[in-house]
């Protein structure tokens, strides 16, 4: 987590492509009232669980997720303001949530009602035929009625300012991707606190060179994370992130190649965690057998080397293999799904590193006109050496289930209902918890 950007890799099977490969038709997935605003989808994603972007390859994948959300948003035809080629859609919303365990503890749980006003903005302006300036952003404020010390600003995941330009066979992207959230239950490695959160910003540049049968990409980002609560000030840091890929188009549907990344991670105050240098190297494959199916497989090796100086106790270097599978498919115009699964080694929040297995499927479907549903589940098994608890070793299992429904009351007014259950089991006492959260949301399209 930190101030930085992303690169041209792929997430949930969606790869960044140059224009001649990006023009394939796509079926629309949501009912009309919900489809016209990418911020309704972003609101649903906010109920899902987002992992901290803490190594270069993972940051790159997260950046592509934001880019894919932008591309889907651009399919919308609605707008609040249109002057020439400039378009902007504004979507205000108001949500009321109930949370039965805001402090994520096994006993002594605190309950609260949370009022969440939010304004989403989606704008684009083509500077030239092929160069487009885009801004997707959702900003609001979470007000806890009984425990105001948990209140704070919220910026939706996927908020991004992006500019694309093309020079012959080169695609160059300059971007700033950011979010400001406070959702400790969205982080598998965190427990016994509801105060985790902060500003996570990525700013950088990436370039893709398309040589028909060979595609080369290189990206650099500067990442900054600033904790929202003094309890987590030890996480404030800056990272320099580098990602590169070289792929061969084996056939029109399959691209395979090598990938590598490097990172330099420096904490403002090394109280619990050590500065580090990380790198990874591996192979990847992108398979697009049709217009509506995308699959990506990645595998390789990751290693972190930790600084053995300063106030922090000596830290053992960490290494592990990584494996990742992402797939998505539009089965019909009404049903689509995505699956993400794998094994990884990433920087931690209460430990230097976390090694985990994960499995995260989701499905969206429309059963009738103006009514859409989304279902997502997740499981993660991880292990970490807790630097914040006298180097206690922890093994944990983290489960979550998210359910959501949107109904278009009118062409402009959408009613949403969401539920999320999160459960964490740990072999370290007091780090188990269960949390239920229910929310009702009204969104309005300013057209």
Residue pairs with C-beta under 8 A, 6 or more apart in sequence:
1 52
1 53
1 54
1 198
1 200
1 223
1 225
1 235
2 200
2 201
2 202
2 223
2 224
2 225
2 237
2 238
2 239
3 178
3 199
3 200
3 201
3 202
3 203
3 222
3 223
3 224
3 225
3 226
3 238
4 53
4 59
4 177
4 201
4 202
4 203
4 204
4 221
4 222
4 223
4 224
4 239
4 241
5 59
5 63
5 175
5 176
5 177
5 202
5 203
5 204
5 205
5 206
5 219
5 220
5 221
5 222
5 223
5 241
6 59
6 60
6 61
6 62
6 63
6 64
6 66
6 67
6 175
6 177
6 202
6 204
6 206
6 219
6 221
7 59
7 60
7 63
7 64
7 204
7 206
7 217
7 218
7 219
7 220
7 221
7 243
8 15
8 16
8 60
8 64
8 171
8 173
8 206
8 208
8 217
8 219
8 245
9 15
9 16
9 57
9 60
9 61
9 63
9 64
9 217
9 243
9 245
9 259
10 16
10 61
10 64
10 286
10 294
10 296
10 326
11 61
11 62
11 64
11 65
11 68
11 326
12 65
12 68
12 294
12 326
12 327
12 328
12 338
12 340
13 286
13 288
13 293
13 294
13 295
13 296
13 326
13 327
13 328
13 338
14 64
14 65
14 67
14 68
14 71
14 294
14 328
15 64
15 255
15 286
15 288
15 294
15 296
16 64
16 67
16 171
16 173
16 208
18 166
18 169
18 171
18 208
18 210
19 130
19 166
22 71
24 291
25 291
26 75
26 291
26 292
26 330
27 292
27 330
27 332
27 333
28 35
28 75
28 333
29 35
29 330
29 333
29 334
29 336
29 364
29 366
29 372
30 40
30 41
30 364
30 366
30 372
30 406
31 366
31 369
31 370
31 371
31 372
31 406
31 408
32 370
32 408
32 411
33 370
33 406
33 407
33 408
33 409
33 410
33 411
33 412
33 413
33 414
33 445
34 40
34 41
34 372
34 406
34 408
34 414
35 76
36 76
36 77
36 78
36 89
36 445
37 73
37 76
37 78
37 89
37 91
37 120
37 122
37 443
37 445
38 69
38 70
38 72
38 73
38 76
38 120
38 122
38 136
39 91
39 93
39 120
39 121
39 122
39 138
39 156
39 443
40 91
40 406
40 414
40 416
40 443
41 69
41 72
42 69
42 120
42 136
42 138
42 156
42 157
42 158
43 93
43 95
43 118
43 120
43 138
43 156
43 416
43 441
43 443
44 374
44 404
44 406
44 416
44 418
45 156
45 157
45 158
46 154
46 156
46 157
46 181
47 402
47 404
47 418
47 420
47 437
47 439
48 362
48 376
48 378
48 402
49 185
49 186
49 188
49 360
49 378
49 400
49 402
49 422
50 157
50 181
50 186
51 58
51 187
51 188
51 346
52 187
52 200
52 346
52 347
52 349
53 59
53 62
53 200
53 202
53 223
54 239
54 346
54 347
54 348
55 241
55 261
55 263
55 278
55 280
55 302
55 346
55 347
56 221
56 241
56 242
56 243
56 261
56 262
56 263
56 278
56 280
57 243
57 259
57 261
57 280
57 298
57 322
58 344
58 346
59 202
59 221
59 223
59 241
59 243
60 219
60 241
60 243
60 261
62 177
63 175
63 177
63 202
63 221
65 158
66 136
66 158
66 159
66 160
66 177
67 160
67 162
69 136
69 158
70 134
70 136
70 160
70 162
73 122
73 136
74 124
74 134
76 89
76 122
78 89
78 445
78 447
79 87
79 88
79 89
79 447
80 88
80 89
80 90
80 446
80 447
81 87
81 88
81 90
82 88
85 125
85 126
86 123
86 124
86 125
87 123
87 124
87 125
88 121
88 122
88 123
89 120
89 121
89 122
89 123
89 445
89 446
89 447
90 119
90 120
90 121
90 446
91 119
91 120
91 121
91 122
91 443
91 444
91 445
91 446
92 117
92 118
92 119
92 120
92 443
92 444
92 446
93 117
93 118
93 119
93 120
93 140
93 441
93 442
93 443
93 444
94 115
94 116
94 117
94 118
94 441
94 442
95 115
95 116
95 117
95 118
95 416
95 439
95 440
95 441
95 442
96 113
96 114
96 115
96 116
96 439
96 440
96 441
97 113
97 114
97 116
97 437
97 438
97 439
98 111
98 112
98 113
98 114
98 437
98 438
98 439
99 111
99 112
99 114
99 435
99 436
99 437
100 109
100 111
100 435
100 436
100 437
101 109
101 110
101 111
101 433
101 434
101 435
101 436
102 109
102 110
102 111
102 112
102 144
102 147
102 150
102 194
102 435
103 109
103 110
103 192
103 193
103 194
104 184
104 185
104 190
104 191
104 192
104 193
104 194
104 424
104 433
104 435
105 191
105 192
105 430
105 433
106 430
106 431
106 432
106 433
109 433
110 146
110 147
110 194
111 146
112 144
112 145
112 146
112 147
112 150
113 144
113 145
113 146
114 142
114 143
114 144
114 145
115 142
115 143
115 145
116 140
116 141
116 142
116 143
116 154
116 439
116 441
117 140
117 141
118 138
118 139
118 140
118 154
118 156
119 138
119 139
119 140
120 137
120 138
120 156
121 135
121 136
121 137
121 138
122 135
122 136
122 137
123 134
123 135
124 132
124 133
124 134
124 135
125 132
125 133
125 134
126 132
126 133
127 133
130 164
130 165
130 166
131 163
131 164
131 165
131 166
132 163
132 164
133 162
133 163
134 160
134 161
134 162
134 163
135 160
135 161
135 162
136 158
136 159
136 160
137 155
137 156
137 159
137 160
137 161
138 155
138 156
138 158
138 159
139 153
139 154
139 155
139 156
139 159
140 153
140 154
140 155
141 151
141 152
141 153
141 154
142 150
142 151
142 152
142 153
142 154
142 182
143 151
144 150
144 151
149 195
150 182
150 194
150 195
152 180
152 182
152 197
152 228
153 180
154 180
154 181
154 182
155 178
155 179
155 180
155 181
155 199
156 179
157 179
157 181
158 177
158 179
159 177
159 178
159 179
160 175
160 176
160 177
160 178
161 175
161 176
161 177
162 173
162 174
162 175
162 176
163 173
163 174
163 175
164 171
164 172
164 173
165 171
165 172
165 173
166 172
169 209
169 210
169 211
170 207
170 208
170 209
170 210
171 207
171 208
171 210
172 205
172 206
172 207
173 205
173 206
173 207
174 204
174 205
175 202
175 203
175 204
175 205
175 206
176 201
176 202
176 203
177 201
177 202
177 203
178 199
178 200
178 201
178 202
179 199
179 200
180 197
180 198
180 199
180 200
180 228
181 197
181 198
181 200
182 194
182 195
182 196
182 197
182 198
182 228
182 229
183 196
183 197
184 190
184 193
184 194
184 195
184 196
184 197
185 194
185 400
185 420
185 422
185 435
185 437
187 196
187 349
188 354
188 356
188 380
188 382
188 396
188 398
188 424
189 348
189 349
189 350
189 351
189 354
189 382
189 384
189 396
190 196
190 349
190 350
191 396
191 424
191 426
191 430
191 431
191 432
191 433
192 430
192 431
192 433
193 231
195 228
195 229
195 231
195 232
196 227
196 229
196 232
196 349
197 227
197 228
197 229
198 225
198 226
198 227
198 228
198 229
198 232
198 235
199 224
199 225
199 226
199 228
200 223
200 224
200 225
201 223
201 224
201 225
202 221
202 222
202 223
203 221
203 222
204 219
204 220
204 221
204 222
204 241
205 219
205 220
206 217
206 218
206 219
206 220
206 243
207 217
207 218
207 219
208 215
208 216
208 217
209 215
209 216
209 217
212 249
213 248
213 249
214 246
214 247
214 248
214 249
215 245
215 246
215 247
215 249
215 255
215 257
216 244
216 245
216 246
216 247
217 243
217 244
217 245
217 246
218 242
218 243
218 244
218 245
219 241
219 242
219 243
219 244
220 240
220 241
220 242
221 240
221 241
222 238
222 239
222 240
222 241
223 238
223 239
223 240
223 241
224 237
224 238
224 239
225 235
225 236
225 237
226 236
227 233
227 235
227 236
232 349
233 268
233 269
233 271
234 267
234 269
234 270
234 271
234 272
234 273
235 267
235 273
235 349
236 267
236 268
236 269
237 265
237 266
237 267
237 268
238 265
238 266
238 268
239 263
239 264
239 265
239 266
240 263
240 264
241 261
241 262
241 263
242 261
242 262
242 263
243 259
243 260
243 261
244 259
244 260
244 261
245 257
245 258
245 259
245 260
245 284
246 257
246 258
246 259
247 255
247 256
247 257
247 284
247 286
248 255
248 256
248 257
249 255
250 256
253 287
253 288
253 289
254 285
254 286
254 287
254 288
255 285
255 286
256 283
256 284
256 285
256 286
257 283
257 284
257 285
258 281
258 282
258 283
258 284
259 280
259 281
259 282
259 283
259 284
259 298
259 300
260 279
260 280
260 281
260 282
261 278
261 279
261 280
261 281
262 277
262 278
262 279
263 276
263 277
263 278
263 279
264 276
264 277
265 275
265 276
265 277
265 278
265 347
266 275
267 273
267 274
267 275
270 307
270 310
270 311
270 312
271 311
271 312
272 312
272 350
272 387
272 388
273 312
273 348
273 351
273 352
273 387
274 306
274 307
274 308
274 310
274 312
274 315
274 352
275 306
275 307
275 310
276 304
276 305
276 306
276 307
276 347
276 352
277 304
277 305
278 302
278 303
278 304
278 305
278 347
279 302
279 303
280 300
280 301
280 302
280 303
280 322
281 300
281 301
282 298
282 299
282 300
282 301
282 322
283 298
283 299
283 300
284 296
284 297
284 298
284 299
285 296
285 297
285 298
286 294
286 295
286 296
287 294
287 295
287 296
287 297
288 294
288 295
289 295
292 329
292 330
292 331
293 327
293 328
293 329
293 330
294 326
294 327
294 328
294 329
295 325
295 326
295 327
296 324
296 325
296 326
296 327
297 324
297 325
298 322
298 323
298 324
298 325
298 342
299 321
299 322
299 323
299 324
300 321
300 322
301 319
301 320
301 321
301 322
302 319
302 320
302 321
302 322
302 344
302 345
303 317
303 318
303 319
304 317
304 318
304 319
304 345
304 347
304 352
304 353
305 317
306 315
306 316
306 317
306 318
306 352
307 315
308 314
308 315
312 387
313 387
313 391
315 352
315 387
318 345
318 352
318 353
318 355
319 345
320 343
320 344
320 345
320 355
321 343
322 342
322 343
322 344
322 345
323 342
323 343
324 340
324 341
324 342
324 343
324 344
325 339
325 340
325 341
325 342
326 338
326 339
326 340
327 338
327 339
328 336
328 337
328 338
328 339
329 336
329 337
329 338
330 336
331 337
333 366
334 365
334 366
334 367
335 363
335 364
335 365
335 366
336 363
336 364
336 365
337 361
337 362
337 363
337 364
338 361
338 362
338 363
339 359
339 360
339 361
339 362
340 358
340 359
340 360
340 361
341 358
341 359
341 360
342 357
342 358
343 355
343 356
343 357
343 358
344 355
344 356
344 358
345 353
345 354
345 355
346 353
346 354
346 356
347 353
347 354
348 354
348 384
348 387
350 384
350 386
350 387
350 388
350 389
351 384
351 385
351 386
351 387
351 388
351 394
352 385
352 387
353 384
353 385
354 382
354 383
354 384
355 382
355 383
355 384
356 380
356 381
356 382
356 383
357 380
357 381
357 382
358 378
358 379
358 380
358 381
359 378
359 379
359 380
360 376
360 377
360 378
360 379
361 376
361 377
362 374
362 375
362 376
362 377
362 402
363 374
363 375
363 376
364 372
364 373
364 374
364 375
365 372
365 373
365 374
366 372
366 373
367 373
370 407
370 408
371 405
371 406
371 407
371 408
372 405
372 406
373 403
373 404
373 405
374 402
374 403
374 404
374 405
375 401
375 402
375 403
375 404
376 401
376 402
377 399
377 400
377 401
377 402
378 398
378 399
378 400
378 401
379 397
379 398
379 399
380 397
380 398
381 395
381 396
381 397
381 398
382 395
382 396
382 398
383 393
383 394
383 395
383 396
384 393
384 394
384 396
385 391
385 392
385 393
385 394
386 392
386 393
386 394
386 428
389 428
392 428
394 426
394 427
394 428
394 431
395 426
395 427
396 424
396 425
396 426
396 427
396 428
396 431
397 424
397 425
397 426
398 422
398 423
398 424
398 425
399 421
399 422
399 423
399 424
400 420
400 421
400 422
400 423
401 420
401 421
402 418
402 419
402 420
403 418
403 419
403 420
404 416
404 417
404 418
404 419
405 416
405 417
405 418
406 414
406 415
406 416
407 414
407 415
407 416
408 414
409 415
411 445
411 447
412 444
412 445
412 446
412 447
413 442
413 443
413 444
413 445
414 442
414 443
414 444
414 445
415 440
415 441
415 442
416 439
416 440
416 441
416 442
416 443
417 439
417 440
417 441
418 437
418 438
418 439
418 440
418 441
419 436
419 437
419 438
419 439
420 435
420 436
420 437
421 434
421 435
421 436
421 437
422 433
422 434
422 435
422 437
423 433
423 434
423 435
424 431
424 432
424 433
424 434
425 432
426 432
